[in-house]
Amino acid sequence: MARSIFEGAVSLSTSTISNNSIAPDTIPATGAATGAATGAAAASAAPSPVIWKSRSSKLPSAPPAGCAGIPRLIWEVLFARGLESEEDIQKWLRPSLKLLKDPYKLTDMDKAVNRLLEARRKQEAIVIYADYDLDGTSGLALLLTAFKAMGFADVTYYQPKRLSEGYGLHKEAVRRLFESGRTLLVSVDLGITAIEAVEYAGELGLDVIITDHHLPKETLPEALAVVNPNRGNCPSELGHLCGTGVAFYLALAVRRALLEHDIIKESFDPKSLLDCFVIGTLTDMVPLIDENRVLVKHGLLQLAQCQRPGLRVLLQALGLWGKPLTSQDVAIRFAPKLNALSRMETGLQPIDLYLVESDREAQALVQQVLSNNQDRQVSQKNAESEAFEFVAKNPPGSSIFVYSQNFHRGVVGLVATRLCQEFGLPTFVGSLSPEEGVIVGSARMPEGRGLNALDAMNFVAANGVLEQFGGHAVAAGFELRLENAEKFRMGLEEFFASQMVQVEHRTWLYDAEATLADLDASFMGWHEHLSPFGAQFAPPVFCVKGVGLQQIRSLKGGHFRLTLAEGKAISRVALWFSPSKEHPLIEAISAARAAAVGCIDALVEPQWNYFNGQRSLQLLIQDIRQSVGGAVDGVGHFSGAVSGAFPGAVSGALVGPNSSARSPS
């Protein structure tokens, strides 16, 4: 039976470039493979028709009672997302910290807190053992900050190396930590399947408290406490929390207990931990619902005024300091720079940015961060080019499996995401170590298709093909011997051939119809109340019909800046990122022949653009078509790139052959 392993957090590749703080006419090229290999692969399949479809089949003519002051487009968006009552709408628009669930509803929280109270009284030597991804790292920084504020005097930390050690609680690391004098180990974002390692810790006399959110095996580790809302019998209804979220709830519970037992007289404000919470939650792409939505909303405010020098200096270097932060800012522009540190494993790690104490040191570290990210971009681009060339020469069936000794192990998850977005197929990408004869890789599943990477690998593992595997349904890791590569490929083909359902159309979902005049500064004030956007709550998309093309301008990287006009008085700047070369309007758009295009309908996502201290309204285009009048729903032409905060978030059937989604850096 294969042991559990997970390559890392769901990668943050997205389908558009966030344009906040970027000059309107100087959009940078992305780190994606965009050369001949991509074109060859795209040419291997014909475009499939696209449907524009409203999220709601019938919108009411008026808002619910008590919501009369809310603009039409706002309550139509909420209604389309399933929020139909006055209570649901008010709760969504005004998320309150008072709505948070009691941390003691988590199974074993009382056991964990009692053990930590004992450790605090005796000032025992504690180690926080955290995953290397940004969920684990953010949770680690959060607990280190909280424990220090609560007077724990001897707390160290340990994170396994992504490339040389891999995911999980390792027996050798447990042994070294025990020999160094640690008497209590608290895990973050891992440990729920570490049955052998926890048993070994018990034999040594090292107490273990597990905090995790991943799915367990049939048997739980025999830890002193297992705090995991997804452990099966947990009544907390907090299964949407990521690893950092579970760590935050542990900190809340310990803080309360220390105050109640009069062990501490004063305590920290838990809001000070929300800068860590927001990074961990957005990077792990857990649903932005309930507690996650409330805490991310407040966490974005906390991060925007962050007191951690490393994070603050990085925000400044990226042009994100001094303005309101969005979830897209964090997930697309900020977090990948940190995540690249553990992917490339050059010595500097993400936790170093969280913990550095002086601005001078932070400046030096941030320069390393940006340089390291450039190296990651090069490695990713080279791997993507080779992967696309392989797929072009070897057209896939029901899944994609590609590996190479040229693929840096730290970027295989990003490459898998890119291929999965492009072809809409289950994708497995591996890094081959010729010396060891081992392939280590990552799997990604297309959104909205109900496909499960773990089910597929369980099927293949039954034949003894895999050494280890594990993770999530849509993002997982695996390891196999080189001699089993062909058996692995054939096993995946067999499994997914029985699972895949032929998709005749790809669908763009939009929330409501709007005019350009509707999408103004006043609307954007309300739009901000809808945020944060992310998993299970994508940014709103609107259908505007019968607008003219006033201006077309080509931008670097294959993007376009369009000026859409509604009559003579109303115009809006719209950005169209990486449209497909197969799009029926691309020839006229590329030649800037607006007259040849005529009036268009467009699916757009409104957002603020910040540049040179100024804020302006802009639209991100998902798709355009020549305006034909009549109903919007109906088969249209082949569409361009996805325009959302997260891949597949707008619709589960947006990606497929020839999709031109790009992965920003």
C-alpha positions as CSV (number, residue, x, y, z in Angstrom):
1,M,0.0,0.0,0.0
2,A,1.4,3.4,-1.0
3,R,2.3,5.7,1.8
4,S,0.9,9.2,1.9
5,I,2.9,12.1,0.5
6,F,1.8,15.5,-0.9
7,E,4.0,17.6,-3.0
8,G,2.7,20.9,-1.6
9,A,-0.1,23.4,-1.6
10,V,-2.4,24.0,-4.5
11,S,-0.3,26.1,-6.8
12,L,-1.4,29.7,-7.4
13,S,-1.3,29.8,-11.1
14,T,-4.2,31.9,-12.4
15,S,-5.7,32.6,-15.7
16,T,-5.2,36.4,-15.8
17,I,-2.6,38.9,-14.7
18,S,-3.6,41.1,-11.8
19,N,-3.1,44.6,-13.1
20,N,-3.2,46.5,-9.8
21,S,-0.3,49.0,-9.6
22,I,0.7,48.4,-13.2
23,A,0.9,51.1,-15.8
24,P,-2.1,50.7,-18.2
25,D,0.0,50.5,-21.3
26,T,2.9,48.4,-20.0
27,I,1.5,45.0,-19.1
28,P,4.4,42.6,-18.5
29,A,4.9,39.3,-20.2
30,T,4.0,36.3,-18.2
31,G,6.2,33.4,-17.1
32,A,4.2,30.9,-19.2
33,A,5.4,29.0,-22.2
34,T,4.0,31.0,-25.1
35,G,6.2,29.9,-28.0
36,A,5.9,27.4,-30.9
37,A,5.5,24.5,-28.5
38,T,2.3,26.0,-27.1
39,G,1.0,26.8,-30.5
40,A,1.7,23.3,-31.8
41,A,-0.1,21.7,-28.9
42,A,-3.0,24.0,-29.2
43,A,-3.4,23.2,-32.9
44,S,-3.9,19.5,-32.1
45,A,-7.5,20.0,-31.2
46,A,-10.4,22.0,-32.7
47,P,-12.0,24.7,-30.7
48,S,-15.2,23.7,-29.0
49,P,-18.3,25.9,-28.9
50,V,-18.8,28.2,-25.9
51,I,-22.0,29.1,-24.1
52,W,-22.5,32.3,-22.1
53,K,-24.9,31.5,-19.3
54,S,-26.4,33.4,-16.4
55,R,-25.7,31.9,-13.0
56,S,-29.3,32.3,-12.1
57,S,-32.1,31.2,-14.5
58,K,-34.5,33.8,-13.1
59,L,-33.6,36.9,-11.1
60,P,-36.3,38.6,-9.0
61,S,-37.5,42.0,-10.0
62,A,-36.8,43.5,-6.6
63,P,-34.4,42.9,-3.7
64,P,-35.6,41.1,-0.5
65,A,-37.4,43.2,2.1
66,G,-34.9,45.3,4.1
67,C,-32.4,45.4,1.2
68,A,-34.0,48.2,-0.8
69,G,-31.0,50.5,-0.5
70,I,-28.6,47.9,-2.2
71,P,-28.0,48.6,-5.9
72,R,-29.6,46.1,-8.3
73,L,-26.3,44.6,-9.6
74,I,-25.1,43.9,-6.0
75,W,-28.1,42.0,-4.9
76,E,-28.4,40.3,-8.3
77,V,-24.8,39.0,-7.8
78,L,-25.7,37.7,-4.3
79,F,-28.9,36.2,-5.4
80,A,-27.1,34.4,-8.3
81,R,-24.6,33.0,-5.7
82,G,-27.4,31.6,-3.6
83,L,-27.8,34.4,-1.0
84,E,-31.5,35.2,-1.3
85,S,-32.7,36.3,2.1
86,E,-32.2,39.6,3.9
87,E,-30.3,37.8,6.7
88,D,-27.9,36.1,4.3
89,I,-27.3,39.3,2.3
90,Q,-26.7,41.5,5.4
91,K,-24.4,38.9,6.9
92,W,-22.4,38.7,3.7
93,L,-22.0,42.4,3.3
94,R,-21.2,43.0,6.9
95,P,-19.0,40.1,8.1
96,S,-18.5,40.2,11.9
97,L,-15.9,38.6,14.1
98,K,-18.7,38.0,16.6
99,L,-19.9,35.2,14.2
100,L,-16.8,33.1,14.8
101,K,-17.4,29.6,16.2
102,D,-16.0,28.6,19.6
103,P,-12.6,27.0,19.2
104,Y,-13.5,24.4,21.8
105,K,-16.0,22.9,19.3
106,L,-13.0,21.3,17.7
107,T,-12.5,17.7,18.9
108,D,-9.5,17.3,21.2
109,M,-9.0,21.1,21.6
110,D,-9.4,20.7,25.4
111,K,-6.7,18.1,25.5
112,A,-4.4,20.2,23.4
113,V,-5.0,23.3,25.6
114,N,-4.5,21.4,28.8
115,R,-1.1,20.0,27.6
116,L,0.0,23.5,26.5
117,L,-1.1,25.0,29.9
118,E,1.1,22.4,31.6
119,A,4.0,23.3,29.2
120,R,3.5,27.0,29.9
121,R,3.6,26.5,33.7
122,K,6.8,24.4,33.5
123,Q,8.3,26.4,30.6
124,E,9.0,23.2,28.7
125,A,10.9,23.0,25.5
126,I,8.4,23.1,22.6
127,V,8.9,22.6,18.9
128,I,6.4,23.6,16.2
129,Y,6.7,21.2,13.3
130,A,5.2,22.8,10.2
131,D,4.8,22.0,6.5
132,Y,7.0,23.9,4.1
133,D,4.2,25.4,2.0
134,L,2.8,28.8,2.7
135,D,-0.1,27.4,4.6
136,G,2.2,25.6,7.0
137,T,4.7,28.5,7.1
138,S,2.0,31.0,7.8
139,G,0.6,28.8,10.6
140,L,4.1,28.4,12.0
141,A,4.7,32.2,12.1
142,L,1.2,32.6,13.6
143,L,1.9,30.2,16.5
144,L,5.4,31.4,17.1
145,T,4.0,35.0,17.4
146,A,1.2,33.9,19.7
147,F,3.3,31.6,21.9
148,K,5.8,34.4,22.4
149,A,3.1,36.9,23.3
150,M,1.6,34.4,25.8
151,G,4.9,33.9,27.6
152,F,6.2,30.6,26.3
153,A,9.9,31.0,26.8
154,D,11.4,28.0,24.9
155,V,9.8,27.5,21.5
156,T,11.7,26.5,18.4
157,Y,10.5,25.3,15.0
158,Y,11.2,22.7,12.3
159,Q,10.1,22.5,8.6
160,P,11.1,19.6,6.4
161,K,12.8,20.6,3.1
162,R,10.4,20.4,0.1
163,L,13.0,18.8,-2.2
164,S,15.3,16.8,0.0
165,E,12.9,15.6,2.7
166,G,9.4,16.0,1.3
167,Y,6.1,16.4,3.0
168,G,5.3,15.0,6.4
169,L,6.3,14.2,9.9
170,H,9.5,12.3,9.6
171,K,10.9,9.8,12.1
172,E,14.5,11.0,11.7
173,A,13.5,14.6,12.4
174,V,11.4,13.5,15.4
175,R,14.5,11.7,16.8
176,R,16.7,14.7,16.4
177,L,14.2,17.0,18.0
178,F,13.8,14.7,21.0
179,E,17.6,14.4,21.4
180,S,17.8,18.2,21.3
181,G,15.6,18.3,24.5
182,R,12.2,19.0,23.1
183,T,9.4,17.5,25.2
184,L,6.3,18.7,23.2
185,L,5.8,18.8,19.5
186,V,2.9,20.8,17.9
187,S,2.3,20.1,14.2
188,V,0.9,22.6,11.7
189,D,-0.7,21.6,8.5
190,L,0.5,18.0,8.7
191,G,0.5,14.9,10.8
192,I,-2.9,13.5,10.3
193,T,-1.6,10.4,8.5
194,A,1.8,10.2,10.3
195,I,0.9,7.1,12.3
196,E,4.4,5.6,12.4
197,A,6.2,8.8,13.2
198,V,3.7,9.7,16.0
199,E,4.1,6.1,17.4
200,Y,7.8,6.5,17.4
201,A,7.6,9.9,19.2
202,G,5.5,8.2,21.9
203,E,8.2,5.5,22.3
204,L,10.8,8.2,22.8
205,G,8.6,10.1,25.3
206,L,7.9,13.1,23.0
207,D,4.3,14.3,23.4
208,V,2.6,15.2,20.1
209,I,-0.3,17.6,19.4
210,I,-1.5,17.4,15.8
211,T,-3.1,20.4,14.2
212,D,-4.1,19.7,10.6
213,H,-6.9,20.0,8.1
214,H,-6.1,17.2,5.6
215,L,-8.2,14.1,5.3
216,P,-7.2,11.2,7.6
217,K,-6.7,7.5,6.9
218,E,-9.1,5.0,8.6
219,T,-6.9,5.1,11.7
220,L,-5.8,8.3,13.4
221,P,-2.3,8.7,14.9
222,E,-2.1,8.0,18.6
223,A,-1.2,11.6,19.5
224,L,-2.0,13.3,22.7
225,A,-4.5,15.4,20.8
226,V,-5.6,15.4,17.1
227,V,-7.2,18.8,16.3
228,N,-8.5,18.5,12.8
229,P,-12.0,19.6,11.7
230,N,-11.9,17.0,8.9
231,R,-11.1,14.0,11.1
232,G,-14.6,12.6,10.6
233,N,-16.2,12.8,14.0
234,C,-15.5,16.5,14.6
235,P,-18.7,18.5,15.3
236,S,-17.1,22.0,14.8
237,E,-18.3,22.6,11.2
238,L,-14.9,24.2,10.6
239,G,-13.8,21.9,7.8
240,H,-13.3,24.9,5.5
241,L,-10.3,26.0,7.6
242,C,-6.8,25.5,6.2
243,G,-3.8,24.5,8.4
244,T,-3.1,28.1,9.4
245,G,-6.8,28.5,10.3
246,V,-6.6,25.5,12.7
247,A,-3.5,26.9,14.2
248,F,-5.3,30.2,14.7
249,Y,-8.1,28.5,16.6
250,L,-5.5,26.7,18.8
251,A,-4.0,30.1,19.6
252,L,-7.4,31.5,20.5
253,A,-8.2,28.6,22.8
254,V,-4.8,28.7,24.6
255,R,-5.1,32.5,25.0
256,R,-8.5,32.2,26.6
257,A,-7.4,29.4,29.0
258,L,-4.3,31.3,30.1
259,L,-6.4,34.3,31.0
260,E,-9.0,32.2,32.7
261,H,-6.4,30.4,34.8
262,D,-4.7,33.7,35.7
263,I,-1.4,32.5,34.2
264,I,-1.2,35.7,32.2
265,K,-2.7,39.0,33.2
266,E,-2.7,40.6,29.8
267,S,-2.8,39.2,26.3
268,F,-2.3,40.1,22.7
269,D,-5.0,41.2,20.2
270,P,-5.8,38.1,18.1
271,K,-6.3,40.5,15.1
272,S,-2.5,40.9,15.1
273,L,-2.3,37.3,13.8
274,L,-4.5,37.8,10.9
275,D,-1.8,38.8,8.5
276,C,-0.6,35.2,8.7
277,F,-4.1,33.9,8.5
278,V,-4.9,35.7,5.3
279,I,-1.8,34.4,3.5
280,G,-2.2,30.8,4.6
281,T,-5.9,30.8,3.7
282,L,-5.7,32.4,0.3
283,T,-2.7,30.3,-0.8
284,D,-4.3,27.0,0.2
285,M,-7.4,28.0,-1.8
286,V,-9.9,26.8,0.8
287,P,-13.4,28.1,0.4
288,L,-13.9,31.7,1.4
289,I,-17.1,31.1,3.4
290,D,-18.1,31.5,7.0
291,E,-15.1,32.0,9.3
292,N,-12.7,32.1,6.4
293,R,-14.5,35.0,4.7
294,V,-14.8,37.0,8.0
295,L,-11.1,36.5,8.9
296,V,-9.7,37.1,5.4
297,K,-11.8,40.3,5.2
298,H,-10.2,41.6,8.4
299,G,-6.8,39.9,7.6
300,L,-6.4,41.9,4.4
301,L,-6.7,45.1,6.5
302,Q,-4.1,43.7,8.9
303,L,-1.7,42.8,6.2
304,A,-2.1,46.2,4.6
305,Q,-0.6,47.7,7.8
306,C,1.7,44.8,8.6
307,Q,4.3,45.3,11.3
308,R,6.4,42.4,10.2
309,P,9.4,44.0,8.5
310,G,10.0,41.2,5.9
311,L,6.4,41.2,4.7
312,R,6.1,45.0,4.8
313,V,9.3,45.5,2.7
314,L,8.2,42.8,0.2
315,L,4.8,44.6,-0.2
316,Q,6.7,47.9,-0.8
317,A,8.9,46.3,-3.4
318,L,5.9,45.0,-5.3
319,G,4.1,48.3,-5.2
320,L,1.4,47.0,-2.9
321,W,2.1,49.1,0.2
322,G,-0.1,52.0,1.0
323,K,-3.2,50.9,-0.8
324,P,-6.1,48.6,0.1
325,L,-5.1,44.9,-0.6
326,T,-7.3,42.5,-2.4
327,S,-7.3,38.7,-2.2
328,Q,-6.0,38.8,-5.8
329,D,-3.0,41.0,-4.8
330,V,-2.0,38.4,-2.1
331,A,-2.7,35.2,-4.1
332,I,-1.3,36.4,-7.5
333,R,1.4,38.9,-6.9
334,F,2.6,38.6,-3.3
335,A,2.5,35.0,-2.2
336,P,4.1,33.3,-5.2
337,K,7.3,35.3,-4.5
338,L,7.4,33.7,-1.0
339,N,6.4,30.3,-2.3
340,A,9.3,30.2,-4.8
341,L,11.7,30.1,-1.9
342,S,10.7,26.6,-0.8
343,R,10.3,25.5,-4.4
344,M,13.9,26.4,-5.3
345,E,15.4,25.5,-1.9
346,T,18.3,28.0,-2.1
347,G,18.8,28.4,1.7
348,L,16.5,31.4,2.3
349,Q,13.0,30.1,3.3
350,P,9.6,31.9,3.5
351,I,9.6,31.7,7.3
352,D,12.7,34.0,7.3
353,L,10.6,36.8,5.8
354,Y,8.0,36.4,8.5
355,L,10.5,36.5,11.4
356,V,13.2,39.0,10.3
357,E,13.1,41.9,12.9
358,S,14.9,44.8,11.2
359,D,14.1,46.8,8.1
360,R,17.8,46.6,7.0
361,E,17.8,42.9,7.2
362,A,14.5,42.7,5.5
363,Q,15.7,44.8,2.6
364,A,18.5,42.3,1.9
365,L,16.2,39.3,2.2
366,V,13.7,40.8,-0.2
367,Q,16.3,41.3,-2.8
368,Q,17.1,37.6,-2.5
369,V,13.4,36.8,-2.7
370,L,13.0,38.7,-6.0
371,S,16.1,37.2,-7.5
372,N,15.0,33.7,-6.5
373,N,11.7,34.3,-8.1
374,Q,13.3,35.2,-11.3
375,D,15.2,31.8,-11.2
376,R,11.9,30.1,-10.6
377,Q,10.3,31.8,-13.6
378,V,13.2,30.6,-15.8
379,S,12.9,27.0,-14.6
380,Q,9.2,27.1,-14.9
381,K,9.2,28.5,-18.4
382,N,11.8,26.0,-19.6
383,A,9.9,23.1,-18.1
384,E,6.6,24.3,-19.6
385,S,8.2,24.7,-23.1
386,E,9.5,21.1,-23.0
387,A,6.2,19.8,-21.6
388,F,4.1,21.5,-24.3
389,E,6.5,20.2,-27.0
390,F,6.0,16.7,-25.7
391,V,2.2,17.0,-25.6
392,A,2.3,18.4,-29.2
393,K,4.2,15.3,-30.4
394,N,2.2,12.9,-28.2
395,P,-1.5,14.0,-28.2
396,P,-3.1,13.0,-24.9
397,G,-6.1,10.7,-24.5
398,S,-8.0,11.0,-21.3
399,S,-5.1,12.3,-19.2
400,I,-1.6,13.9,-19.5
401,F,1.5,12.3,-18.0
402,V,4.9,13.9,-18.7
403,Y,8.2,13.8,-16.9
404,S,11.8,14.8,-17.5
405,Q,15.2,15.1,-15.8
406,N,15.2,18.7,-17.0
407,F,12.2,19.6,-14.8
408,H,13.2,21.2,-11.5
409,R,11.3,19.4,-8.8
410,G,10.1,22.6,-7.3
411,V,8.1,23.7,-10.3
412,V,6.4,20.5,-11.4
413,G,3.2,21.6,-9.6
414,L,3.1,24.9,-11.5
415,V,3.7,23.1,-14.8
416,A,0.9,20.6,-14.0
417,T,-1.4,23.5,-13.3
418,R,-0.5,25.2,-16.6
419,L,-1.1,22.0,-18.7
420,C,-4.3,21.3,-16.9
421,Q,-5.6,24.8,-17.6
422,E,-4.6,24.6,-21.2
423,F,-6.0,21.2,-22.1
424,G,-8.7,20.7,-19.4
425,L,-7.4,17.2,-18.7
426,P,-6.1,15.4,-15.5
427,T,-2.4,16.2,-15.5
428,F,0.6,14.5,-13.9
429,V,4.0,16.1,-14.2
430,G,7.2,14.5,-12.8
431,S,10.8,15.4,-12.2
432,L,13.1,12.4,-13.0
433,S,16.2,11.7,-11.0
434,P,18.3,9.5,-13.3
435,E,20.8,8.6,-10.6
436,E,18.0,7.2,-8.3
437,G,15.7,6.1,-11.1
438,V,12.8,7.9,-9.4
439,I,10.1,10.2,-10.7
440,V,8.6,12.6,-8.1
441,G,5.7,14.8,-9.3
442,S,2.4,16.6,-8.9
443,A,-1.1,16.0,-10.2
444,R,-3.8,18.6,-11.0
445,M,-7.4,18.0,-11.9
446,P,-9.6,20.3,-14.0
447,E,-12.1,22.2,-12.0
448,G,-15.7,21.3,-11.9
449,R,-15.4,17.9,-13.5
450,G,-15.7,15.8,-10.3
451,L,-12.4,14.1,-11.0
452,N,-10.3,12.9,-8.1
453,A,-6.5,12.5,-8.3
454,L,-6.3,10.3,-5.2
455,D,-8.9,7.9,-6.6
456,A,-6.9,7.6,-9.7
457,M,-3.7,6.9,-7.9
458,N,-5.4,4.4,-5.6
459,F,-6.5,2.6,-8.7
460,V,-3.0,2.6,-10.2
461,A,-1.3,1.8,-6.8
462,A,-3.3,-1.5,-6.6
463,N,-0.9,-2.8,-9.2
464,G,2.2,-1.8,-7.1
465,V,3.1,1.0,-9.5
466,L,3.5,3.8,-7.0
467,E,5.9,4.2,-4.2
468,Q,4.0,6.9,-2.4
469,F,1.2,9.4,-3.1
470,G,-1.3,11.6,-1.3
471,G,-2.8,15.1,-1.0
472,H,-6.1,16.5,-2.1
473,A,-8.7,15.5,-4.7
474,V,-7.7,18.2,-7.2
475,A,-4.0,18.6,-6.3
476,A,-1.8,15.8,-5.1
477,G,1.8,14.4,-5.2
478,F,3.2,11.1,-6.2
479,E,6.5,9.1,-6.5
480,L,7.3,6.1,-8.7
481,R,10.2,4.1,-10.1
482,L,11.2,5.0,-13.7
483,E,10.6,1.4,-14.8
484,N,7.0,1.8,-13.8
485,A,6.4,5.0,-15.8
486,E,4.6,3.3,-18.7
487,K,2.4,1.2,-16.4
488,F,1.5,4.4,-14.6
489,R,0.5,6.2,-17.8
490,M,-1.6,3.2,-18.9
491,G,-3.2,3.0,-15.5
492,L,-4.2,6.6,-15.6
493,E,-5.6,6.3,-19.1
494,E,-7.7,3.3,-18.1
495,F,-9.0,5.1,-15.0
496,F,-9.9,8.4,-16.5
497,A,-11.3,6.9,-19.7
498,S,-14.0,5.4,-17.5
499,Q,-14.5,8.6,-15.5
500,M,-14.5,11.3,-18.2
501,V,-17.7,12.6,-19.7
502,Q,-17.4,14.2,-23.1
503,V,-17.9,18.0,-22.7
504,E,-19.6,19.3,-25.9
505,H,-19.6,22.9,-24.7
506,R,-17.5,25.0,-22.4
507,T,-19.5,27.5,-20.4
508,W,-18.8,31.1,-19.2
509,L,-20.9,32.0,-16.3
510,Y,-21.9,35.6,-15.6
511,D,-23.8,37.1,-12.7
512,A,-26.0,39.7,-14.3
513,E,-26.4,41.9,-17.3
514,A,-25.1,45.5,-17.0
515,T,-24.4,48.6,-19.0
516,L,-21.1,50.4,-18.9
517,A,-22.9,53.2,-17.1
518,D,-23.8,50.8,-14.3
519,L,-20.2,49.9,-13.7
520,D,-19.0,53.2,-12.2
521,A,-17.2,54.4,-9.1
522,S,-20.4,54.3,-7.1
523,F,-20.9,50.7,-8.0
524,M,-17.3,49.9,-7.1
525,G,-17.9,51.2,-3.6
526,W,-20.5,48.5,-3.2
527,H,-18.4,46.0,-5.1
528,E,-15.8,46.2,-2.3
529,H,-18.4,45.0,0.2
530,L,-18.7,41.8,-1.9
531,S,-15.1,40.9,-1.5
532,P,-12.9,39.1,-0.6
533,F,-13.0,36.9,-3.7
534,G,-11.5,33.5,-4.0
535,A,-12.4,29.8,-3.9
536,Q,-16.2,29.3,-4.1
537,F,-16.7,33.0,-4.5
538,A,-15.1,34.3,-7.6
539,P,-15.2,38.0,-8.6
540,P,-18.5,39.0,-10.2
541,V,-18.7,38.9,-14.0
542,F,-21.2,41.0,-16.0
543,C,-22.5,40.8,-19.5
544,V,-22.5,44.1,-21.4
545,K,-24.2,44.1,-24.8
546,G,-24.0,46.2,-27.9
547,V,-21.0,48.3,-27.0
548,G,-18.6,49.9,-29.5
549,L,-14.8,49.6,-29.8
550,Q,-13.5,53.1,-29.5
551,Q,-9.8,52.2,-29.4
552,I,-7.6,49.1,-29.7
553,R,-4.0,49.0,-28.5
554,S,-1.7,46.0,-28.5
555,L,0.4,45.5,-25.3
556,K,3.5,43.5,-24.6
557,G,2.9,39.8,-24.1
558,G,0.0,39.3,-26.5
559,H,-2.5,41.4,-24.4
560,F,-4.8,44.2,-25.6
561,R,-6.1,47.4,-24.1
562,L,-9.5,48.2,-25.5
563,T,-11.7,51.2,-25.0
564,L,-15.4,50.2,-24.9
565,A,-18.0,52.9,-25.7
566,E,-21.7,53.2,-24.9
567,G,-23.0,56.1,-26.9
568,K,-20.8,59.2,-27.0
569,A,-20.7,59.9,-23.3
570,I,-19.7,56.6,-21.6
571,S,-16.5,54.7,-22.1
572,R,-14.5,52.2,-20.1
573,V,-10.9,50.9,-20.4
574,A,-10.9,47.1,-20.7
575,L,-7.9,44.7,-20.7
576,W,-8.0,41.5,-22.6
577,F,-5.2,39.1,-21.5
578,S,-3.8,36.5,-23.8
579,P,-6.7,35.8,-26.1
580,S,-6.5,32.6,-28.1
581,K,-5.1,32.8,-31.6
582,E,-8.2,30.8,-32.5
583,H,-10.6,33.5,-31.4
584,P,-12.7,34.6,-34.5
585,L,-12.1,38.3,-33.7
586,I,-8.4,38.1,-32.9
587,E,-7.3,39.0,-36.5
588,A,-9.3,42.2,-36.5
589,I,-8.3,43.0,-32.9
590,S,-4.6,42.4,-33.6
591,A,-4.8,44.7,-36.7
592,A,-6.6,47.3,-34.6
593,R,-9.5,47.3,-37.1
594,A,-12.3,48.3,-34.8
595,A,-14.7,49.0,-37.7
596,A,-14.3,45.4,-38.9
597,V,-15.3,44.2,-35.5
598,G,-18.4,46.4,-35.1
599,C,-20.5,46.3,-31.9
600,I,-19.6,43.6,-29.4
601,D,-21.0,41.9,-26.4
602,A,-18.5,41.3,-23.6
603,L,-18.1,39.4,-20.4
604,V,-16.2,41.7,-18.0
605,E,-15.0,41.8,-14.4
606,P,-14.7,45.3,-13.0
607,Q,-11.8,46.2,-10.8
608,W,-9.8,49.2,-9.6
609,N,-6.4,49.9,-11.1
610,Y,-3.8,51.7,-9.0
611,F,-1.0,53.5,-10.7
612,N,1.2,56.4,-9.7
613,G,-1.0,57.0,-6.7
614,Q,-4.1,57.3,-8.8
615,R,-7.1,55.0,-8.8
616,S,-9.1,54.3,-12.0
617,L,-11.9,51.9,-13.0
618,Q,-11.0,49.2,-15.5
619,L,-12.7,46.1,-16.8
620,L,-11.0,42.7,-17.3
621,I,-12.4,40.9,-20.4
622,Q,-13.3,37.2,-20.2
623,D,-14.6,36.9,-23.7
624,I,-16.1,39.0,-26.5
625,R,-18.2,38.3,-29.5
626,Q,-19.9,40.3,-32.2
627,S,-23.2,41.7,-30.9
628,V,-26.1,39.8,-32.5
629,G,-28.9,41.1,-30.3
630,G,-31.5,38.8,-28.7
631,A,-30.9,36.4,-25.9
632,V,-27.4,36.2,-24.4
633,D,-27.6,32.5,-23.7
634,G,-26.6,30.4,-26.7
635,V,-23.7,28.8,-28.3
636,G,-21.0,31.4,-29.1
637,H,-17.5,31.3,-30.5
638,F,-14.3,30.1,-29.0
639,S,-13.3,32.1,-26.0
640,G,-10.1,33.6,-24.8
641,A,-8.4,33.5,-21.4
642,V,-10.1,33.0,-18.1
643,S,-10.4,36.3,-16.2
644,G,-10.8,35.5,-12.6
645,A,-8.9,35.4,-9.3
646,F,-8.4,31.7,-9.3
647,P,-8.3,29.0,-12.0
648,G,-11.7,27.5,-12.9
649,A,-13.4,29.6,-10.2
650,V,-15.9,31.2,-12.5
651,S,-17.1,28.0,-14.0
652,G,-16.1,24.4,-13.7
653,A,-16.0,24.0,-17.5
654,L,-13.9,26.9,-18.6
655,V,-10.7,25.1,-19.5
656,G,-10.1,22.7,-22.3
657,P,-8.1,22.3,-25.5
658,N,-6.8,25.6,-26.9
659,S,-7.7,27.5,-23.8
660,S,-5.2,30.4,-23.6
661,A,-5.0,30.7,-19.8
662,R,-1.7,32.1,-18.6
663,S,0.2,31.7,-15.3
664,P,1.4,35.0,-14.0
665,S,4.6,35.2,-12.0
